[in-house]
């Protein structure tokens, strides 16, 4: 059975493979009543092949920096099977 795993980009074992489709769960560390959990579907990609920096690319074309997100949020991920339209 699949389960949510904490996203840690520093180790290959604790992150999805580059190009693998997954859901990222973003849980705010803040106790604000306006903070809410988000789920986003996408893949990890390298913007520059000369760099090891990984970016989260959504199907909508937007790109997020997981390292920046992790400063104020807890990040989890779970693999999903690709689907056809």
C-alpha positions in Angstrom: 0.0 0.0 0.0 1.3 3.5 -0.9 1.7 6.0 1.9 2.7 9.7 2.2 6.4 10.2 2.6 8.2 13.3 3.7 9.9 15.1 0.7 13.6 15.5 1.2 15.4 16.6 -1.9 18.9 15.9 -0.4 18.6 12.2 -0.7 17.6 10.1 -3.7 15.7 7.6 -1.4 13.5 10.3 0.0 12.2 11.9 -3.2 10.5 10.8 -6.4 12.7 10.2 -9.5 13.0 13.0 -11.9 10.1 12.9 -14.3 8.0 10.6 -12.1 4.4 11.8 -11.7 3.4 12.4 -8.0 1.2 14.4 -5.7 2.9 16.9 -3.4 1.0 17.6 -0.1 1.8 21.1 1.3 1.0 21.5 5.0 1.6 25.0 6.4 3.7 25.0 9.6 1.7 28.1 10.7 -1.3 27.8 13.0 -3.1 30.6 11.2 -6.8 29.9 10.6 -6.3 30.9 7.0 -3.6 28.4 6.4 -4.8 25.3 4.4 -3.4 22.1 3.1 -2.8 22.0 -0.7 -2.3 19.1 -3.0 -0.5 19.6 -6.4 0.2 17.1 -9.1 3.4 17.2 -11.1 7.0 16.0 -11.6 10.5 17.0 -10.5 12.6 18.5 -13.3 16.0 20.1 -13.6 15.8 23.6 -15.3 19.5 23.6 -16.0 21.3 20.3 -16.9 24.5 21.6 -15.4 22.8 22.0 -12.0 21.5 19.6 -9.4 18.6 21.9 -8.5 15.2 20.2 -8.8 12.0 22.1 -9.5 8.4 21.0 -9.1 6.7 21.3 -12.5 2.9 21.2 -12.6 0.8 20.1 -15.6 -0.5 23.7 -15.8 3.0 24.9 -16.7 3.7 26.6 -13.3 7.0 25.8 -11.6 7.6 25.8 -7.8 10.8 25.7 -5.8 10.4 22.9 -3.2 13.4 24.1 -1.2 11.7 27.5 -0.7 8.3 25.9 0.1 9.9 23.8 2.8 10.9 26.9 4.7 7.3 27.5 5.8 5.6 24.2 5.0 5.9 20.5 5.6 6.1 18.7 2.3 5.0 15.1 1.6 4.7 13.1 -1.6 3.0 10.0 -3.0 3.4 8.4 -6.3 0.4 8.3 -8.7 0.0 6.3 -11.9 -0.1 8.4 -15.1 -3.6 8.5 -16.7 -4.9 9.1 -20.2 -7.5 11.7 -21.1 
